[in-house]
Structure formats: C-alpha cells, structure tokens
Amino acid sequence: MTEQKIKNVTWISIIRPTAKDIQMLNDRFPELHPLIAEDLAAPTIRPSHVEMHDHHLYMVLHFPNFLENQGKVISHEIDFILIGDTLITVQYEDDRLLGSICTECVGAKAINAEYGKTVVHLLYFILHKFFSFSLKELDQIQERIDAIEDDVFEGFEKEILHDISVLKRNVLDFRRAVKPQQLTLESLAIQGSQLYGEKVKPLLTELVNEYLKVWNLLENHKEALDALYETNNALLVSKTNEIIRVFTVLAFITFIPTMIANFYGMNIHLPYADNPLAFWIVTSIMVIVTAVVWYMLKWKKLV
C-alpha cells in the first residue's frame, strides 16, 4: 500500500491487496461498506459497475491490454473508491500505466495543481489516461488490419485467414472488456454529481465522451474485420470454384478418348482391330474428338 498527497487529494494505491491491507482500510475508513471490503479481497467476476453508498462511491472497471508481442488481448481489473477527499485504487496485477500516472501526478506541478483540486478531478485524469492508452492500442490493431487488407488482394487469402480470425478474437475480447464501461460511466456521472455536487458533472460527463471515442474506433475495427473476412472467404470460394471448374472441364474432355481406349482394351472384336494401322487410327480418332470437344468448350467460353 502506497499513499501520495496530490494537492487537496490523498491517493492510496494498493497492489494485490492482502487481508492486512483491507483491515487497514477498515480501520482508517470505518464508514466503508462491509460488502466493499469483501469485494476487494479478490477480483470480481462481474463486469464493470459502480455502486453508491452513504458517503462514498465504489467502482469496478476492466481495462483491455493488447499484447502486441503475443498477439492477444487480456483484461485487468482496477477498483476505485471515492471517499471524501481520498481516492483509493486497488489493482490485482501490477499495472505500469497506473504507476506512471501516479509518478506524473506527483512530479508535474501543473498536473498536480490542475487535477489535485478534488478527488473527481484526479479520477478524471486517471481514466483519461487509460482511454488515451486504449486508443493507442487500437491504432496498433489498425496497423495490422491495414497490413492484412493489402495481403488479401495480393493472393494470400489462405495464409491470412488465421491472422484475420486472431484479430477478430482480439477485437471481441476488447469489446467484452469495454462495452460495460458506458453504463458504468453514465451512472458515475449521476451518482458522482449527487455525492460531490453539480460542479463535477462536466468532468464526469466528459469521461463518457472519452469512452465513446474508444468504442466508435473499436466498432470501426470490427466492421473492417468483418468485411475483410467476408471478402477473403469470397476470394477463397472463387478460387476453389475455379479449380473445380478446371478439373471438371479436363474430366469432360478426356471422357470420350478414355471410353474409346477402354473399348479397344476389351477382349472382343472391334472395327480396325485387325488393321496394322489400328493404333494410329484409334489415336487419331481420340485426338480429333479431343480437339473438337476442346473447340466447342472454347467457343462456349467454358475454358
């Protein structure tokens, strides 16, 4: 547990809370609701949500993190407690971004003065940073989408089918983490205004706008991937149909010559069977029939 003083606000940060940490919070803030203390013991399986109690707010948010080197998206939870002029953040995994935000708030006097006015100002600054980080992560996904789009029309449909599926999974995981945040932030704007006054409502409303930037970009990525997936599948089907058509035409062309050859392979008497030029006669007939069939298919533009 670490504690920082940022102008008028006290920021308490807890990473991987222990029973001792939770007990210290209960001793320091006896008005803290018992259910909140229970929830802090482990990450919640519920999606992002906010709860208002008599003198404090409790909010759970899940933030996606795109691991570019592993090509996947993971979600991590951060709990926020707003109680008086104190902001408590609880992490269940060490989040470097939150650590850098804390360092920035303490080290930069301008940020300290601007966002240390109230606990809501500090919360706004933290969430604004997280949404900005999400936009940068979505830019990385956009770069991959652009690369795949180029490959789709370069004839690598089969090779990139896996890449498209992986990106679709990543966007789905991103959406699963982000989608519940809208209702949570809208509720925060209402409940936060009730607890801290109407003067903080513009800040809390602005958080909803910050969220919508992330969501709209995420929706664009989803639509682009859906279109690429359908286009790639259409090109694959077209190529498969072309291959089947070629083999069908070849089978049709060789059918009659093959049938003639099979007749002369039977142990029965057939025309020209005793002719010394039978081989060349039969071969000529097969070549002529093949040429006629080929010409007819060519005339019908089937080959």
Secondary structure, DSSP 8 states (H G I E B T S, - for coil): -EEEEETTEEEEEEES--HHHHHHHHHH-TTS-HHHHHHTTS--SS-SEEEE-SSEEEEEEEEEEEETTTTEEEEEEEEEEEETTEEEEEESS--HHHHHHHHHHHH-HHHHHHHSSSHHHHHHHHHHHHHHHHHHHHHHHHHHHHHHHHHHTTT-HHHHHHHHHHHHHHHHHHHHHHTTHHHHHHHHHHHHHHHH-GGGHHHHHHHHHHHHHHHHHHHHHHHHHHHHHHHHHHHHHHHHHHHHHHHHHHHHHHHHHHHHHHHHTSSS--TTTT-TTHHHHHHHHHHHHHHHHHHHHHHTT--
